């Protein structure tokens, strides 16, 4: 997942304003008790941050693969 795809998925799932709040304020234990933004800045891949955010906010599994992207073969 590219950062642009991550940004689109965040905006689509949470809305522009709330996506920023979720990314900056939600502390994610699975990412070392960092926010998504802190994890991205530390070099964590966007896909890993996206999945951690989805898990923490109970995004249904069918919406965890980003907007407009095909599901990986392993998830079909």
Secondary structure, DSSP 8 states (H G I E B T S, - for coil): --HHHHHHHHHHHH-HHHHHHHHHH-EEGGGTSEEHHHHHHTT--HHHHHHHHHHHTT--GGGTT-TT----GGG-
